[in-house]
């Protein structure tokens, strides 16, 4: 069983939901990134999504774009992100780690070389934003063979046929993008998310995490009444951006509040 | 001729030209691209659509564009005869309008009332703003803030035509970043918005669709050249940034093996300096802007900053069909530096009375180089893809003048 699947099994048994924070590696620097990752775990994160900087992040909003630009200015590339994971793994064998990024840095390293290096470093799953299922059949097989999960995005515009196609290739969890647009946009519509999650659940048993638009404990809590995980990205980068020196502490503080809201007994819900 | 064309039927159903092209986008855009591919499939063969497009070409653009024999320049070079396909005479001053009309007609049929576009030099932005004005559509053009500074007059033209020009401050603040931003807008406003991509790049069906709308250029040449010279040309030469004017003139000629196709990339300060935009000459395959193609990138897979005196060629990628034509050997790709392009620009002004766009001047520079090496009975057809009015400030600055 993969580390990601184990996380979801454990949480299901405890009737809790997964908290999945995202942070861009190398923003403001790799050392701080390591501190942020550890602070996230201390605050109750179950799976960590680590963003791999890319010069042309087509699916990201301004907040994550800026984080990527800061990281690139520091010269942080895919190989550095893998070293970061390796360092994190030395003290944390349990928390699942997912790398999230774009296809080109992976292809520049070489797909097979990357997959092997990621597995060796202790990565558990991959999200390649611009590898849709029809371009990923071989890649998905190689990722699976290395014991990693390949996580796909689904959107409000995804058709039933599309969901089936993704369900056939995905493992670990499915990342449901709660709204049309880019990361960090607007606020989400719970009824709409609920409706789409019902369709997804009809077609697959893989856990579904919801991201894009989760900004605080309250939204994370409500999203988790219907989803298996709350994914938070831009809101965390804002903490880093606001005070890079104390980034880890700020992120930890913010996530603790989210975690507390998610874990509040159901009877206390408004 | 139809038999010959039948041998080349790329891309495949998912937009692949051999290993290039495809659909590499986030899930948020997949449905919109499916919808677009279906609509295009339906209308490309629709007689009413084709009739309307031809009518727009004739009455709004001024097609067919003539072919012109650059006799004085050819004489001075003393070799092959150079002919120009005069896309510079089109309404709005370049080939870009051919494609924007086609896509805007499609947008209307799909019920989208808002069009967006990316632009580098501003020619595609102007062409999009033009057709949006004519069709009464809302228009937003994304343009890198660096390009806005370089191309002030085109920014003003777009505004006159009623478009909103949105300044892009991310990344290198040029064409590639404008494309990223337009994609983000599209993902956000996908229900009512049509994204008019200006070149033969992007995810399928764009490379195919833009090529098809631009193919009118080559189709006309195939009719016109025998009338002017008694035969097809020996060489067809066009500049390549993203590659839409080149693909437009190349594609109908692909089934003519005796016609050499040569794309000319921007070598900027020189390929060896690293300051250029020659993706096919000096790049490696990768994935950017929704397709797999040759890219200018570093060893980490980050897209690197490009340079060219012509903003329209200043792009780190290239249309995937060019990547395929290069690998297959059907077309060859050369390059011309800023200085070579400028020299060709000035020569063309003085000898032919035509002020070419700096983009097209790259094709002229290579054609002049080639003509010298060939005998007088050879024929070179250059796609003069645009006029140079927009480039006055750039050229004047290089000459130490202010206009």
Interface residues (C-beta under 8 A of the other chain):
Chain A: X53 X54 X55 X56 X57 X58 X59 X60 X61 X62 X65 X69 X72 X77 X78 X79 X102 X103 X104 X105 X106 X107 X108 X109 X129 X130 X131 X132 X134 X135 X152 X153 X154 X155 X157 X158 X159 X162 X177 X180 X181 X182 X185
Chain B: X14 X22 X23 X24 X25 X26 X27 X28 X30 X31 X32 X34 X170 X171 X176 X177 X180 X183 X184 X187 X188 X189 X190 X191 X285 X286 X287 X288 X289 X290 X295 X297 X299 X300 X301 X302 X303 X304
